[in-house]
Amino acid sequence: MHDLIIIGGGPAGVAAGVYAARKKLKTLILAESLNGQSSVSPEIQNWIGEITISGVDLAKKLESHLRSYESDNFVIKTKEQVSAIKTKAEGFEVVSTGGVYLAKTVLIAAGANRRKLTIKGAAEFEQKGVTYCASCDGPMFAGQKVAVIGGGNAGFCSAAQLLAYCDSVTLLESAALLRAERVTVDSLSANPKFKILLNVELLEIKGDKFVTGLIYRDKETGEENELPVTGIFVEIGFVPSTEAFRDLVEMTDCNAIKIDHRTGQTSREGIWAAGDCTDTFYHQNNIAAGDAVKAVEDIYNYLQKKR
């Protein structure tokens, strides 16, 4: 019987593991791998304590830190895919590809995957101008013309960040109406470097070694146009990795786990969640790690009261 099972090996899972180890909790980490979404980023400039670091190097540092605590009471199992969590009288039974494990508490830090563009050129130019994180990659496009795909709050949040250092930002939305809050739309629309294109169909991303343009069609007129940009920031939503937990805890309409944002507790006593698989307001490495630490602090207090 473990004190805690942590599901996931991204920044949230690693941060939770480090804090659990330091609190001497008997812990098991189950993860497909120890990395995270940003491991594919060529350069990250907003990880606190590192002026600049590649996604690969960040993943290596996180893994090294986590594995420094490995012991009989702190076990890390990778290539594990959790399929179910079952409630038992003494705690929880976690069913994974590697076996069945018991724990008094569980922290779900399973992460999420960003929805990807599927138009011609999107896969070819990923991390060659096509990116899914303005806060991570935006500074590399300083002084350049860029596009943001997605007219929700996330798209406008990315556009606001990019306007601080890009020459121009054009936001494209496939619908005829924007989904973002009106006050946000009005605020950005006042910036002369910002432009909105509504009711468009994305057709193709052009380029050589890197992105040079985005071809789109005006749905109303049928006219095709090419937007000259060197960066394309995609904000069309996340897909939380929560399939195995759908009947266990309350979720949003988008299948993100609902949590108490003070503690990370879910609707099921004894189960916490942190990071991109939750209904957290912002999806960033630092925030995922911080939320996981907060959850472990609460888990530790919960276990102490049970003893």
SEGU-304530 format. One record per residue (C-alpha): x, y, z; residue in one letter. Coordinates in nm, 3 decimals. Layout:
<rs>
       c1       c2       c3  type
        X        Y        Z     a
...
</rs>
This chain:
<rs>
       c1       c2       c3  type
    0.000    0.000    0.000     m
    0.147    0.331   -0.112     h
    0.072    0.663    0.054     d
    0.045    0.822   -0.291     l
    0.033    0.720   -0.656     i
    0.114    0.997   -0.905     i
   -0.011    0.945   -1.260     i
    0.193    1.136   -1.517     g
    0.553    1.231   -1.586     g
    0.541    1.590   -1.713     g
    0.631    1.899   -1.508     p
    0.328    1.848   -1.281     a
    0.405    1.482   -1.213     g
    0.774    1.548   -1.158     v
    0.714    1.842   -0.923     a
    0.465    1.636   -0.726     a
    0.714    1.351   -0.706     g
    0.995    1.571   -0.574     v
    0.774    1.711   -0.299     y
    0.630    1.371   -0.209     a
    0.983    1.228   -0.179     a
    1.096    1.513    0.043     r
    0.797    1.454    0.270     k
    0.893    1.085    0.293     k
    0.565    0.965    0.149     l
    0.571    0.609    0.016     k
    0.516    0.702   -0.348     t
    0.474    0.533   -0.684     l
    0.491    0.730   -1.009     i
    0.324    0.577   -1.314     l
    0.401    0.747   -1.645     a
    0.427    0.666   -2.012     e
    0.746    0.875   -2.015     s
    0.916    1.151   -1.820     l
    0.892    1.458   -2.041     n
    0.583    1.665   -2.121     g
    0.437    1.863   -2.411     q
    0.717    2.119   -2.427     s
    0.987    1.854   -2.479     s
    0.949    1.919   -2.854     v
    1.015    2.293   -2.819     s
    1.358    2.395   -2.956     p
    1.384    2.679   -2.706     e
    1.200    2.768   -2.383     i
    1.256    3.110   -2.232     q
    1.004    3.117   -1.949     n
    1.106    2.824   -1.728     w
    1.200    2.994   -1.403     i
    1.571    2.967   -1.328     g
    1.675    2.908   -1.690     e
    1.726    3.205   -1.923     i
    1.689    2.970   -2.217     t
    1.671    2.591   -2.242     i
    1.558    2.342   -2.504     s
    1.258    2.123   -2.437     g
    1.477    1.813   -2.451     v
    1.723    1.952   -2.197     d
    1.443    2.060   -1.966     l
    1.295    1.710   -1.976     a
    1.637    1.562   -1.894     k
    1.683    1.797   -1.596     k
    1.336    1.718   -1.463     l
    1.401    1.344   -1.492     e
    1.742    1.372   -1.329     s
    1.598    1.565   -1.035     h
    1.316    1.315   -0.990     l
    1.538    1.005   -1.014     r
    1.773    1.143   -0.749     s
    1.506    1.041   -0.496     y
    1.454    0.683   -0.619     e
    1.448    0.428   -0.337     s
    1.245    0.136   -0.208     d
    0.984    0.385   -0.088     n
    0.996    0.607   -0.398     f
    0.946    0.408   -0.717     v
    0.922    0.537   -1.072     i
    0.765    0.319   -1.339     k
    0.764    0.438   -1.701     t
    0.594    0.287   -2.008     k
    0.285    0.261   -1.789     e
   -0.059    0.355   -1.916     q
   -0.332    0.377   -1.652     v
   -0.669    0.241   -1.763     s
   -0.877    0.272   -1.444     a
   -0.887    0.379   -1.081     i
   -1.115    0.178   -0.855     k
   -1.228    0.281   -0.508     t
   -1.148    0.032   -0.232     k
   -1.226    0.035    0.139     a
   -0.862    0.112    0.224     e
   -0.800    0.356   -0.060     g
   -0.768    0.309   -0.435     f
   -0.670    0.042   -0.683     e
   -0.490    0.180   -0.988     v
   -0.499   -0.046   -1.292     v
   -0.215    0.002   -1.539     s
   -0.045   -0.185   -1.821     t
    0.226   -0.290   -1.577     g
   -0.002   -0.423   -1.304     g
   -0.246   -0.328   -1.029     v
   -0.127   -0.096   -0.753     y
   -0.278    0.019   -0.422     l
   -0.262    0.364   -0.267     a
   -0.426    0.570    0.006     k
   -0.432    0.877   -0.223     t
   -0.394    0.948   -0.594     v
   -0.273    1.256   -0.783     l
   -0.371    1.268   -1.151     i
   -0.120    1.470   -1.353     a
   -0.187    1.302   -1.687     a
   -0.153    1.619   -1.894     g
   -0.319    1.698   -2.224     a
   -0.247    1.726   -2.592     n
   -0.303    2.041   -2.791     r
   -0.538    2.012   -3.086     r
   -0.323    2.014   -3.395     k
   -0.374    2.182   -3.729     l
   -0.435    1.922   -3.999     t
   -0.401    2.138   -4.311     i
   -0.127    2.083   -4.569     k
    0.213    2.186   -4.432     g
    0.110    2.189   -4.064     a
    0.301    1.875   -3.969     a
    0.593    1.954   -4.200     e
    0.654    2.296   -4.044     f
    0.585    2.214   -3.677     e
    0.863    2.376   -3.472     q
    0.977    2.541   -3.798     k
    0.739    2.831   -3.761     g
    0.427    2.642   -3.650     v
    0.411    2.639   -3.271     t
    0.159    2.571   -2.996     y
    0.295    2.790   -2.716     c
    0.323    3.169   -2.742     a
    0.465    3.205   -2.392     s
    0.740    2.951   -2.470     c
    0.831    3.038   -2.828     d
    0.698    3.391   -2.883     g
    1.021    3.585   -2.809     p
    1.196    3.403   -3.094     m
    0.966    3.586   -3.337     f
    1.048    3.939   -3.219     a
    1.014    4.194   -3.499     g
    0.840    3.944   -3.729     q
    0.491    3.909   -3.875     k
    0.297    3.623   -3.716     v
   -0.050    3.466   -3.717     a
   -0.261    3.327   -3.434     v
   -0.516    3.056   -3.513     i
   -0.823    3.056   -3.287     g
   -1.071    3.321   -3.179     g
   -1.126    3.212   -2.819     g
   -0.975    3.358   -2.504     n
   -0.661    3.148   -2.548     a
   -0.605    3.287   -2.896     g
   -0.642    3.644   -2.776     f
   -0.418    3.577   -2.477     c
   -0.146    3.454   -2.715     s
   -0.201    3.751   -2.944     a
   -0.164    3.992   -2.650     a
    0.170    3.835   -2.557     q
    0.295    3.844   -2.917     l
    0.201    4.209   -2.969     l
    0.464    4.303   -2.713     a
    0.747    4.211   -2.950     y
    0.614    4.113   -3.295     c
    0.587    4.352   -3.589     d
    0.227    4.246   -3.655     s
   -0.020    3.984   -3.532     v
   -0.311    3.855   -3.742     t
   -0.571    3.638   -3.570     l
   -0.773    3.399   -3.789     l
   -1.103    3.240   -3.685     e
   -1.305    2.988   -3.888     s
   -1.639    3.105   -3.747     a
   -1.817    3.429   -3.830     a
   -1.813    3.532   -3.463     l
   -1.541    3.546   -3.199     l
   -1.563    3.335   -2.884     r
   -1.337    3.554   -2.670     a
   -1.463    3.801   -2.409     e
   -1.573    4.131   -2.561     r
   -1.353    4.344   -2.338     v
   -1.047    4.147   -2.450     t
   -1.141    4.177   -2.816     v
   -1.193    4.552   -2.787     d
   -0.866    4.603   -2.603     s
   -0.653    4.424   -2.865     l
   -0.846    4.566   -3.160     s
   -0.727    4.913   -3.061     a
   -0.368    4.810   -3.131     n
   -0.265    4.913   -3.486     p
   -0.038    4.606   -3.512     k
   -0.334    4.369   -3.464     f
   -0.579    4.241   -3.726     k
   -0.868    3.992   -3.715     i
   -0.982    3.773   -4.006     l
   -1.319    3.602   -3.947     l
   -1.505    3.331   -4.137     n
   -1.195    3.191   -4.305     v
   -1.094    2.841   -4.408     e
   -0.727    2.756   -4.361     l
   -0.587    2.579   -4.666     l
   -0.210    2.545   -4.654     e
    0.108    2.654   -4.478     i
    0.382    2.756   -4.719     k
    0.755    2.770   -4.665     g
    1.102    2.644   -4.748     d
    1.308    2.549   -4.444     k
    1.077    2.762   -4.230     f
    0.727    2.907   -4.262     v
    0.685    3.193   -4.508     t
    0.309    3.220   -4.541     g
   -0.043    3.094   -4.468     l
   -0.300    3.042   -4.742     i
   -0.667    3.084   -4.649     y
   -1.004    3.120   -4.818     r
   -1.269    3.379   -4.736     d
   -1.581    3.166   -4.686     k
   -1.812    3.448   -4.790     e
   -1.644    3.549   -5.116     t
   -1.455    3.228   -5.196     g
   -1.141    3.433   -5.256     e
   -0.806    3.274   -5.167     e
   -0.530    3.483   -5.011     n
   -0.178    3.429   -4.880     e
   -0.081    3.591   -4.551     l
    0.296    3.649   -4.534     p
    0.404    3.534   -4.186     v
    0.705    3.356   -4.038     t
    0.526    3.227   -3.727     g
    0.191    3.055   -3.677     i
    0.068    3.014   -3.319     f
   -0.211    2.758   -3.286     v
   -0.472    2.801   -3.012     e
   -0.760    2.570   -3.105     i
   -0.794    2.393   -2.774     g
   -0.662    2.111   -2.558     f
   -0.760    1.747   -2.535     v
   -0.711    1.646   -2.168     p
   -0.577    1.292   -2.115     s
   -0.864    1.192   -1.889     t
   -1.038    0.904   -2.068     e
   -0.957    0.659   -1.786     a
   -1.111    0.883   -1.519     f
   -1.443    0.987   -1.681     r
   -1.664    0.790   -1.440     d
   -1.451    0.865   -1.137     l
   -1.444    1.244   -1.091     v
   -1.642    1.542   -1.212     e
   -1.529    1.697   -1.539     m
   -1.607    1.993   -1.759     t
   -1.780    1.965   -2.095     d
   -1.431    1.950   -2.246     c
   -1.338    1.653   -2.022     n
   -1.100    1.850   -1.803     a
   -1.101    1.742   -1.437     i
   -1.274    1.991   -1.207     k
   -1.060    2.080   -0.908     i
   -1.067    2.303   -0.603     d
   -0.812    2.559   -0.719     h
   -0.691    2.620   -0.363     r
   -0.594    2.258   -0.301     t
   -0.616    2.055   -0.622     g
   -0.881    1.825   -0.473     q
   -1.127    1.665   -0.714     t
   -1.489    1.573   -0.646     s
   -1.373    1.233   -0.514     r
   -1.222    1.231   -0.167     e
   -0.865    1.104   -0.175     g
   -0.802    1.203   -0.537     i
   -0.627    1.523   -0.647     w
   -0.537    1.650   -0.993     a
   -0.292    1.907   -1.130     a
   -0.166    2.044   -1.459     g
   -0.314    2.046   -1.807     d
   -0.562    1.764   -1.741     c
   -0.755    1.996   -1.505     t
   -0.978    2.299   -1.552     d
   -0.691    2.529   -1.455     t
   -0.708    2.872   -1.615     f
   -0.361    2.869   -1.774     y
   -0.160    2.593   -1.940     h
    0.208    2.651   -1.867     q
    0.490    2.442   -1.722     n
    0.550    2.667   -1.423     n
    0.182    2.675   -1.333     i
    0.145    2.297   -1.370     a
    0.441    2.242   -1.141     a
    0.313    2.491   -0.884     g
   -0.036    2.343   -0.881     d
    0.113    1.996   -0.830     a
    0.322    2.114   -0.536     v
    0.013    2.272   -0.383     k
   -0.175    1.944   -0.425     a
    0.100    1.742   -0.254     v
    0.101    1.982    0.039     e
   -0.271    1.917    0.076     d
   -0.227    1.542    0.031     i
    0.036    1.537    0.305     y
   -0.198    1.716    0.547     n
   -0.480    1.479    0.452     y
   -0.267    1.172    0.525     l
   -0.142    1.316    0.855     q
   -0.501    1.362    0.973     k
   -0.579    0.999    0.878     k
   -0.299    0.861    1.093     r
</rs>
